[in-house]
């Protein structure tokens, strides 16, 4: 094998490696729904989604209100509902204080309601 043939083979291998490193699987673009509700506080909330054939994909955030951040913990959706635990408690020198904060739901299915349970 000549040196030139070897260089060509190395170049092809490098191109194949680059193609593998930069390859990505294309998926269909889904609509994203953004829903925010103000003034939630520590407790459990039920998020009800629009009925449909799609599985629910969602993420939840508890935003900042006046510099106070909360935490939101979403459970796995069941049917067209999902339970979200919210914590907006803060420890101070005087004891525990519960703040209100916005709750944000980002999902592939529209949100019908968010209710405290």
Secondary structure, 3 states (H helix, E strand, C coil): CCHHHHHHHHHHHHHHHHHHHHCCCCCCCCCCEEEEEEEECCEEEEEEECCCCCCCCEEEEECEECCEECEEEECCCECCEEEEEEECEEEECCEEEECCEEEEEEECCCEEEEEEC
